[in-house]
Amino acid sequence: MSEETSAADYLNRHWQTGDSGVQHKVDELLALAHGSSENTQLYRDMLLSVVRMAQADRNRWDAKIMRQTLYELEEAFSRLEQFKRRRKVTVFGSARTPLDRSLYALARDMGKVLSEHDYMTITGGGGGIMEAAHVGAGLDNSLGFNITLPFEQKANRVVSGTTHDLSFRFFFLRKLFFVKEADALILCPGGFGTLDETLEVLTLIQTGKSPVVPVILLDEPGGNYWKGLTRFFHDHLLAEGYILEADLNLLQLAGSPQQAMQHILTFYSNYHSSRWLNEQFILRLNHPLNDAALERINDSFADICDGSGFIQQLCGDPQGDEPELHHLCRLTFPFNGRAQGRLRALIDTVNVKENLL
């Protein structure tokens, strides 16, 4: 069952008045707004959700949450449209890192290296590590997703007062865009907020709620900040069976900006992106795999398939895909949706030069 069908069934079950006149007015409003669109049913469902809430006349705080959520989502979608085709990396780290600390220089160099490879740098838009990454990247290659707080947090000197600074009132929406827009995630040392972001992005990827992307723990050469955390993962989470060994594939350590950048470049050397289509999982590839590699993949990664094996299409069915992606090869299989760490290992395999035609 498609997401659209499920949403429509939900609305039919929970429609409170059954007033076809209201639904007709909604359809008229949509026709005035944009005419015909493949997204019409989605827009209709959203408007009917607002109407249902008005019918229930819920408390003012609930209504304010819904209004602010819709406003912030629409504003962010609109502002980010201009950067749609740019690769982006989200850099996390402490807002309290002083300018004279070596970690500040590390983050600044990270932003510079990213910009040299035409990647935009996303941060929380504040000071410390966030400012440093933007200083290195420069305004044209920076995006700040700020949070409205009564203390400490304000837009840094690079993005402040520009269209590259987006402000959010809700943490959950800000976090959504940190992950949604990111082709990779780099985490520098920080406090509770940084650790929260680290565990959250790992959880989202591990559970399949976010696409697999590089998650890189960046520290100074010889630094122990992330080494201590990964030891905890091994000694407690893995040892007690709370995570799978393959889950550790989802993160990588880096001791320099150059090493972190190389992790990202390697990840996208042949792998381009992925999508679901009709219960099939599709890896888009820049170059096709050779027959021997495809045979090894069918053998080595059978555990992540539910049913038939891996099928390669040199330029597959572009159904629902964007025109600029039609030329890409496709590796299609019925992914079980659970083993994200193993999926990361598969992506590493399709990136090996010897496996390409």
DAQUIHU-V889320 format. One record per residue. N is the residue number from 1. PHI is phi in radians with two decimals (* if undefined). OMEGA is omega in radians with two decimals (* if undefined). Layout:
BEGIN
[[N PHI OMEGA] [N PHI OMEGA]]
END
This chain:
BEGIN
[[1 * -3.11] [2 -1.31 3.09] [3 -1.10 -3.13] [4 -1.12 3.13] [5 -1.13 3.13] [6 -1.06 3.14] [7 -1.14 3.14] [8 -1.12 3.11] [9 -1.09 3.13] [10 -1.06 -3.12] [11 -1.10 3.13] [12 -1.13 -3.13] [13 -1.23 -2.99] [14 -1.85 3.09] [15 -1.14 -2.90] [16 -1.53 -3.05] [17 -1.75 -3.05] [18 1.17 -3.07] [19 -1.38 -3.12] [20 -1.15 3.10] [21 -1.10 3.10] [22 -1.11 -3.14] [23 -1.09 3.11] [24 -1.13 3.11] [25 -1.09 3.09] [26 -1.07 3.12] [27 -1.10 3.10] [28 -1.12 3.13] [29 -1.09 3.12] [30 -1.13 3.12] [31 -1.10 3.11] [32 -1.22 -3.05] [33 -1.26 -3.02] [34 -2.57 -3.10] [35 1.28 -3.09] [36 -1.78 3.13] [37 -2.71 3.08] [38 -1.18 3.12] [39 -1.68 -3.04] [40 -0.96 -3.11] [41 -1.11 3.11] [42 -1.16 3.11] [43 -1.09 3.14] [44 -1.08 3.13] [45 -1.06 3.14] [46 -1.12 3.14] [47 -1.13 3.13] [48 -1.17 3.06] [49 -1.09 3.11] [50 -1.14 3.12] [51 -1.10 3.12] [52 -1.07 3.13] [53 -1.17 3.09] [54 -1.14 3.10] [55 -1.09 -3.14] [56 -1.32 -3.13] [57 0.86 -3.09] [58 -1.21 -3.06] [59 -1.16 -3.00] [60 -1.08 3.14] [61 -1.11 3.08] [62 -1.06 -3.13] [63 -1.12 3.13] [64 -1.16 3.11] [65 -1.07 -3.12] [66 -1.14 3.14] [67 -1.07 -3.10] [68 -1.14 3.13] [69 -1.10 3.13] [70 -1.11 -3.14] [71 -1.09 -3.08] [72 -1.17 3.10] [73 -1.10 -3.09] [74 -1.11 3.13] [75 -1.09 -3.13] [76 -1.16 3.10] [77 -1.00 -3.10] [78 -1.15 -3.08] [79 -1.18 -3.06] [80 -1.45 -3.14] [81 -1.02 -3.10] [82 -1.20 -3.13] [83 -1.91 -2.95] [84 -1.03 -3.05] [85 -1.62 3.12] [86 -1.62 2.96] [87 -1.21 -3.07] [88 -2.39 3.08] [89 -2.24 3.07] [90 -1.57 3.13] [91 -1.95 3.11] [92 -1.85 3.06] [93 2.88 -3.01] [94 -1.17 3.03] [95 -1.34 -3.03] [96 -1.77 -3.13] [97 -1.32 -3.11] [98 -1.21 -3.11] [99 -1.08 -3.06] [100 -1.57 3.11] [101 -1.46 3.13] [102 -1.14 3.09] [103 -1.16 3.07] [104 -1.10 3.12] [105 -1.12 3.11] [106 -1.06 -3.13] [107 -1.17 3.10] [108 -1.08 3.12] [109 -1.16 3.12] [110 -1.11 3.10] [111 -1.05 3.14] [112 -1.12 -3.14] [113 -1.12 3.11] [114 -1.06 -3.12] [115 -1.14 3.11] [116 -1.11 3.10] [117 -1.82 3.07] [118 1.11 3.01] [119 -1.81 3.02] [120 -1.41 3.12] [121 -1.88 3.04] [122 -1.72 2.98] [123 -2.43 3.06] [124 -1.27 3.03] [125 1.41 -3.09] [126 -1.64 -3.10] [127 -1.56 3.08] [128 1.09 -3.13] [129 -0.99 -3.10] [130 -1.12 3.10] [131 -1.10 -3.10] [132 -1.03 3.14] [133 -1.09 3.12] [134 -1.28 3.07] [135 -1.03 3.13] [136 -1.18 -3.08] [137 -1.35 -3.02] [138 1.45 -3.03] [139 -1.02 -3.07] [140 -1.07 -3.12] [141 -1.95 -3.09] [142 -2.13 2.97] [143 -2.38 3.10] [144 -1.97 3.07] [145 -1.82 -3.01] [146 -1.43 3.09] [147 -2.20 3.13] [148 -1.37 -3.14] [149 -2.24 3.12] [150 -1.34 -3.12] [151 -2.66 2.94] [152 1.17 -2.97] [153 -1.50 2.97] [154 -2.60 -3.09] [155 -1.08 -3.14] [156 -1.32 -3.00] [157 -1.18 -3.12] [158 -1.42 -3.02] [159 -1.77 -3.06] [160 -0.99 3.08] [161 1.33 -3.13] [162 -2.01 3.09] [163 -1.28 3.12] [164 -1.56 -3.13] [165 -1.96 3.10] [166 -1.91 -3.10] [167 -1.89 3.13] [168 -2.11 3.01] [169 -1.61 -3.06] [170 -1.85 3.11] [171 -1.06 -3.03] [172 -1.15 3.08] [173 -1.29 3.09] [174 -1.03 3.13] [175 -1.13 3.09] [176 -0.97 -3.08] [177 -1.33 3.02] [178 -0.95 -3.07] [179 -1.53 -3.09] [180 -1.02 -3.05] [181 -1.53 -2.95] [182 -1.61 2.95] [183 -1.58 3.04] [184 -2.86 -3.14] [185 -2.27 3.11] [186 -2.03 -3.09] [187 -2.02 3.07] [188 -1.74 3.14] [189 -0.98 3.14] [190 -2.95 -3.06] [191 -1.69 -3.11] [192 -0.98 -3.10] [193 -1.09 3.14] [194 -1.14 3.11] [195 -1.14 3.07] [196 -1.05 -3.14] [197 -1.14 3.13] [198 -1.05 -3.10] [199 -1.21 -3.13] [200 -1.19 -3.12] [201 -1.16 3.09] [202 -1.14 3.12] [203 -1.15 3.14] [204 -1.09 3.13] [205 -1.28 -3.12] [206 -1.02 -3.10] [207 -1.60 3.11] [208 1.37 3.12] [209 -1.43 3.08] [210 -2.42 3.14] [211 -1.06 3.06] [212 -1.21 3.05] [213 -2.39 3.08] [214 -1.07 3.02] [215 -2.03 -2.96] [216 -2.05 3.10] [217 -1.67 -3.02] [218 -1.77 3.08] [219 -2.45 3.06] [220 -1.18 3.07] [221 -0.95 -3.13] [222 1.43 3.14] [223 -1.19 -3.07] [224 -1.97 -3.06] [225 -1.02 -3.09] [226 -1.41 3.11] [227 -1.07 3.10] [228 -1.13 3.14] [229 -1.21 -3.13] [230 -1.19 3.03] [231 -1.11 3.08] [232 -1.07 3.10] [233 -1.01 -3.12] [234 -1.20 -2.98] [235 -1.33 -3.06] [236 -2.10 -3.08] [237 -1.19 -3.13] [238 -1.24 -3.10] [239 -1.08 -3.13] [240 -1.59 3.11] [241 1.39 3.14] [242 -1.35 3.04] [243 -2.33 3.06] [244 -1.60 3.11] [245 -1.04 3.14] [246 -1.12 3.13] [247 -1.08 -3.14] [248 -1.24 3.03] [249 -1.14 -3.02] [250 -1.34 3.14] [251 -2.34 3.14] [252 -2.42 3.06] [253 -1.62 3.07] [254 -2.45 -3.13] [255 -1.85 3.11] [256 -2.82 3.07] [257 -1.03 -3.13] [258 -1.12 3.12] [259 -1.18 3.10] [260 -1.08 3.13] [261 -1.11 3.14] [262 -1.14 3.06] [263 -1.00 -3.11] [264 -1.21 -3.12] [265 -1.10 3.10] [266 -1.14 -3.13] [267 -1.04 -3.11] [268 -1.79 -3.12] [269 -1.18 3.03] [270 -2.17 3.05] [271 -1.14 3.13] [272 -1.89 -3.08] [273 -3.02 -3.11] [274 -2.54 3.09] [275 -2.84 2.97] [276 -1.75 3.04] [277 -2.63 3.10] [278 0.90 3.09] [279 1.16 3.03] [280 -1.93 3.10] [281 -1.72 -3.03] [282 -2.14 2.95] [283 -1.69 3.04] [284 -1.49 -3.07] [285 -2.15 3.08] [286 -1.27 -3.11] [287 -2.40 -3.13] [288 -1.27 3.07] [289 -1.55 3.06] [290 -1.38 -3.04] [291 -1.09 -3.12] [292 -1.12 3.13] [293 -1.16 3.13] [294 -1.10 3.10] [295 -1.15 3.12] [296 -1.13 3.14] [297 -1.11 3.12] [298 -1.06 3.13] [299 -1.43 -3.00] [300 -1.35 -3.06] [301 -2.01 3.11] [302 -1.07 -3.08] [303 -1.22 -3.13] [304 -1.78 3.13] [305 -1.76 2.97] [306 -1.90 3.13] [307 2.05 -3.06] [308 -1.14 -3.05] [309 -1.57 -3.06] [310 -1.58 3.13] [311 -2.14 -3.14] [312 -1.81 3.04] [313 -2.11 -3.06] [314 -1.16 2.98] [315 -2.68 -2.91] [316 -1.20 3.12] [317 -1.04 -3.09] [318 -1.41 -3.07] [319 -0.88 3.08] [320 1.28 -3.13] [321 -1.56 3.13] [322 -1.39 -3.00] [323 -0.92 -3.08] [324 -1.24 -3.14] [325 -1.83 -3.03] [326 -1.11 -3.05] [327 -1.37 -3.04] [328 -1.32 3.02] [329 -1.22 -3.12] [330 -2.38 3.00] [331 -1.93 -2.99] [332 -1.98 3.10] [333 -2.83 3.11] [334 -1.44 -3.08] [335 -1.13 3.13] [336 -1.28 3.05] [337 1.33 -3.07] [338 -1.85 -2.96] [339 -1.57 -3.09] [340 -1.20 3.07] [341 -1.14 3.07] [342 -1.23 3.06] [343 -1.08 3.09] [344 -1.07 3.11] [345 -1.13 3.09] [346 -1.13 3.12] [347 -1.07 3.08] [348 -1.05 -3.12] [349 -1.19 -3.12] [350 -1.24 3.10] [351 -1.55 -3.12] [352 -1.28 -3.05] [353 -0.99 -3.09] [354 -1.17 -3.14] [355 -1.60 -3.06] [356 -1.75 3.05] [357 -1.16 *]]
END
